Amino acid sequence: MEDAGIFSLAEAGLMSLAGAPDARTPPESPTVDDTVLIQTVDFITPVLDDPYAFGQAAAANALGDIYAMGGRPISALNLVAFPAGLLSTRAGAEILAAILRGGRDKIEEAGAALLGGHTVDDEEPKYGLAVTGVGRRSQLLPQSGGRPGDVLLLTKPIGGGVLTTALKRDGLAPPALAELTLVLTTLNAYSRDAALAVGARAATDVTGFGLLGHLSNLVLASGVGAEIEASAVPVIPAAVALAGQGPEAFPTGARRNLDFVARRVDLSFEGSPIEPWRKLLLADPMTSGGLLVAVAEDKAEAFSARVRAALLKILGPRDPQNQNAGAPGYWCSRIGRLTSQAGRIVVTSERSAARPSSPKSGLCRSDLSP
C-alpha cells in the first residue's frame, strides 16, 4: 500500500488546483490531466516531553506521507485528543496551546494552510493531522517504481523508537534529547525536492514499520529485491548505546516489525554474525523518519549533494556535516541497492559500534494529571 491516497482531478472533472508551478520543482506548468490530490491522515501519542516540540514532530510525521509520494502539502486539519479534566486547568490549556502552536508552525513551514480541526476527550493526549497535497502524476514517487540496480538512500538516521522508549521510562540526557528532537521535527521537504529534481524512481518514508518494514513494502511493490549494508545505515548515536543493552531497550513494535518482514519476504543476514539487537534496530519503529529513496546509479551523488545543500540552509553548518554523530552521511546515506532477486532482502554484516547512556519525565510519559 502506498504512503498516501491519490485522487485524479481530471478524472473527477475538476479544475487543476496546482495553479502556477511549484517553485521547488522543475518549471514546466502542470496540466489539469497531470494534477492529482494526495491525501493522508496520521496522529500519534506523545513522543517528546515538550508540548511544542511534540506538536512539531506529530505534524512533520503526518506531512511526511505527502512528501514520500512526491507531493506538496496545501492544507491540513488538526486531529486532537486531550483529557477534558486537564484542559479545564490553566496548565492543561497551556500544554494543548503549545502542542497546537508547534503543529501550526510546521504546517506554515511546509507552505500549507491550517483550515481547522476536531478535538475529542481522551485520557492520553494525541495529536496529528489530516493533510491534503497536490502533485503531478508524471512525477509521483510510488513504491512500485524501483528497478534492479537503483541505489537506496536514506535521508534521516534511525533509532527514534529506542530513544522515545527510553524517554518514557527513564528520560534522556540533554544532548540525546536535543538530537532526537531535531531528527523528529525536521521536514522531509528537502528530500522530496531532491528526489524530484534528479528523477528518483521510488520512495517511502521510514516510520512505524521501521527501515526493514518500509523497505519490504517497496521491494514487493516494485517486484525487486534489495541488499543493504547495516554499517551504512545512519543511527542517532545515543540509540546505539541503548540498543546495545538488549531487546528490553526496544519498543515492542520492533520485534513485531522484524517478524513481519521475515514472514513476507526472504530476509537473510549475511557475513559475520549480527547481534540480535542490531537486527532489531533495523526494524525500530520511527516517528517522522526520513525518506528511503530509490535513485538510478548515475543520479545518486546528485541527490546526496542536493540534500546536503538544502540542509546547510535549513539547519546550519553543524548538523548536515554531522559533527555531532561523526559521519557526513548522517542526513543522507547510501545504504544499499535494489536487486533482481524479487522478494529477497539481504542485510550484509556491519562494523562494531560504540556505546554511551541516559535521566527524566514529562508529556510523553503519559503521567499528566489535572
PEMOKA-V208815 format. One record per backbone hydrogen bond with DSSP energy under -0.5 kcal/mol. CO is the residue of the C=O (numbers start at 1). NH is the residue of the N-H. E is the energy in kcal/mol with one decimal. If there is no record, write none. Layout:
# PEMOKA-V208815
((CO & NH & E) (CO & NH & E))
This chain:
# PEMOKA-V208815
((5 & 39 & -2.4) (7 & 37 & -3.5) (8 & 12 & -1.0) (9 & 14 & -2.9) (10 & 13 & -1.4) (22 & 25 & -1.9) (31 & 34 & -0.6) (31 & 35 & -0.9) (32 & 10 & -0.5) (32 & 35 & -0.9) (34 & 137 & -3.5) (35 & 9 & -1.6) (35 & 10 & -0.6) (36 & 135 & -1.9) (37 & 7 & -2.6) (38 & 133 & -3.3) (39 & 5 & -2.5) (40 & 131 & -2.6) (42 & 129 & -2.2) (44 & 127 & -2.3) (49 & 363 & -0.8) (50 & 54 & -2.6) (51 & 55 & -2.3) (52 & 56 & -2.0) (53 & 57 & -2.7) (54 & 58 & -2.8) (55 & 59 & -1.9) (56 & 60 & -2.8) (57 & 61 & -2.3) (58 & 62 & -1.9) (59 & 63 & -2.7) (60 & 64 & -1.3) (61 & 65 & -0.5) (62 & 65 & -1.0) (62 & 66 & -0.5) (63 & 66 & -0.8) (63 & 67 & -1.7) (64 & 68 & -2.4) (65 & 69 & -0.9) (66 & 69 & -0.6) (66 & 71 & -2.5) (67 & 70 & -1.6) (69 & 141 & -1.9) (72 & 134 & -2.2) (74 & 113 & -1.8) (75 & 132 & -2.6) (76 & 115 & -2.7) (76 & 116 & -0.5) (77 & 130 & -2.1) (78 & 118 & -1.9) (79 & 128 & -1.7) (80 & 120 & -2.1) (81 & 126 & -2.6) (82 & 122 & -1.0) (83 & 87 & -2.2) (84 & 88 & -1.2) (86 & 89 & -1.7) (86 & 92 & -0.5) (89 & 93 & -2.3) (90 & 94 & -2.1) (91 & 95 & -2.0) (92 & 96 & -2.4) (93 & 97 & -2.2) (94 & 98 & -2.0) (95 & 99 & -2.2) (96 & 100 & -2.5) (97 & 101 & -2.1) (98 & 102 & -2.4) (99 & 103 & -2.2) (100 & 104 & -2.7) (101 & 105 & -2.4) (102 & 106 & -1.7) (103 & 107 & -2.3) (104 & 108 & -2.5) (105 & 109 & -2.1) (106 & 110 & -1.9) (107 & 112 & -2.3) (108 & 111 & -1.4) (113 & 76 & -2.2) (113 & 115 & -0.7) (116 & 78 & -3.0) (118 & 80 & -2.4) (120 & 82 & -2.2) (125 & 46 & -0.6) (126 & 81 & -2.5) (127 & 44 & -2.5) (128 & 79 & -2.4) (129 & 42 & -2.2) (129 & 131 & -0.6) (130 & 77 & -2.2) (131 & 40 & -2.2) (132 & 74 & -3.2) (132 & 75 & -1.9) (133 & 38 & -2.8) (134 & 72 & -2.7) (135 & 36 & -2.5) (135 & 137 & -0.5) (136 & 139 & -2.2) (136 & 140 & -0.7) (137 & 140 & -0.9) (140 & 142 & -0.5) (141 & 203 & -0.6) (142 & 145 & -1.4) (143 & 146 & -0.7) (147 & 150 & -2.3) (150 & 338 & -2.6) (151 & 153 & -0.5) (151 & 295 & -2.5) (152 & 335 & -2.0) (152 & 336 & -1.1) (153 & 293 & -2.8) (154 & 333 & -2.8) (158 & 236 & -2.5) (159 & 163 & -1.8) (160 & 164 & -2.8) (161 & 165 & -1.9) (162 & 166 & -2.0) (163 & 167 & -2.3) (164 & 168 & -1.9) (165 & 169 & -1.5) (166 & 170 & -2.4) (166 & 171 & -2.2) (170 & 360 & -1.7) (173 & 177 & -2.3) (174 & 178 & -2.5) (175 & 179 & -2.1) (176 & 180 & -2.4) (177 & 181 & -2.6) (178 & 182 & -2.1) (179 & 183 & -2.2) (180 & 184 & -2.6) (181 & 185 & -1.9) (182 & 186 & -0.8) (183 & 186 & -0.6) (188 & 192 & -2.2) (189 & 193 & -2.6) (190 & 194 & -2.0) (191 & 195 & -2.5) (192 & 196 & -2.3) (193 & 197 & -2.2) (194 & 198 & -1.8) (195 & 199 & -0.6) (195 & 200 & -2.9) (196 & 199 & -0.6) (202 & 294 & -2.8) (204 & 292 & -3.5) (205 & 207 & -0.9) (206 & 289 & -0.5) (207 & 210 & -2.1) (207 & 286 & -2.5) (209 & 213 & -1.0) (210 & 214 & -2.4) (211 & 215 & -2.3) (212 & 216 & -2.3) (213 & 217 & -1.5) (214 & 218 & -1.8) (215 & 219 & -2.7) (216 & 220 & -2.4) (217 & 221 & -2.3) (218 & 222 & -2.1) (219 & 223 & -1.0) (219 & 224 & -2.0) (224 & 343 & -2.4) (225 & 339 & -2.1) (226 & 346 & -2.7) (227 & 337 & -2.3) (228 & 230 & -0.7) (228 & 348 & -2.7) (229 & 232 & -1.8) (229 & 233 & -0.6) (230 & 233 & -1.1) (232 & 234 & -0.5) (234 & 158 & -2.6) (236 & 239 & -1.7) (236 & 240 & -1.0) (237 & 240 & -0.9) (237 & 241 & -1.2) (238 & 242 & -1.8) (239 & 243 & -2.9) (240 & 244 & -1.8) (242 & 245 & -1.8) (243 & 246 & -2.0) (246 & 249 & -2.1) (247 & 250 & -1.8) (251 & 254 & -1.9) (251 & 255 & -0.5) (252 & 256 & -1.5) (253 & 257 & -2.7) (254 & 258 & -2.2) (255 & 259 & -2.4) (256 & 260 & -2.5) (257 & 261 & -2.4) (258 & 262 & -2.1) (259 & 263 & -1.3) (260 & 264 & -1.4) (261 & 265 & -2.1) (265 & 267 & -1.3) (266 & 345 & -2.2) (268 & 270 & -0.5) (268 & 347 & -2.8) (270 & 349 & -1.0) (275 & 278 & -0.8) (275 & 279 & -1.6) (276 & 280 & -2.2) (277 & 281 & -1.8) (278 & 282 & -1.2) (279 & 283 & -0.5) (280 & 283 & -1.4) (281 & 284 & -1.0) (282 & 212 & -2.4) (290 & 206 & -2.8) (291 & 155 & -1.8) (291 & 293 & -0.7) (292 & 204 & -1.5) (293 & 153 & -2.4) (293 & 295 & -0.6) (294 & 201 & -2.2) (294 & 202 & -1.2) (295 & 151 & -3.5) (296 & 299 & -2.4) (296 & 300 & -0.8) (297 & 300 & -0.9) (299 & 303 & -2.2) (300 & 304 & -2.3) (301 & 305 & -2.5) (302 & 306 & -2.1) (303 & 307 & -2.3) (304 & 308 & -2.4) (305 & 309 & -2.2) (306 & 310 & -2.2) (307 & 311 & -2.2) (308 & 312 & -1.9) (309 & 313 & -1.1) (310 & 314 & -2.1) (311 & 315 & -3.1) (311 & 316 & -0.8) (312 & 316 & -0.7) (316 & 320 & -1.0) (317 & 321 & -1.0) (318 & 322 & -0.6) (318 & 323 & -1.5) (319 & 322 & -1.0) (322 & 326 & -2.5) (322 & 327 & -0.5) (327 & 330 & -1.8) (328 & 331 & -0.7) (333 & 154 & -2.6) (333 & 335 & -0.9) (335 & 229 & -2.8) (336 & 152 & -2.5) (337 & 227 & -2.6) (338 & 149 & -2.8) (339 & 225 & -2.4) (340 & 342 & -1.6) (341 & 344 & -1.7) (343 & 266 & -3.0) (344 & 226 & -2.7) (345 & 268 & -2.3) (346 & 228 & -2.5) (346 & 348 & -0.6) (347 & 270 & -2.6) (348 & 230 & -1.5) (362 & 365 & -1.6) (362 & 367 & -0.7) (363 & 366 & -1.5))
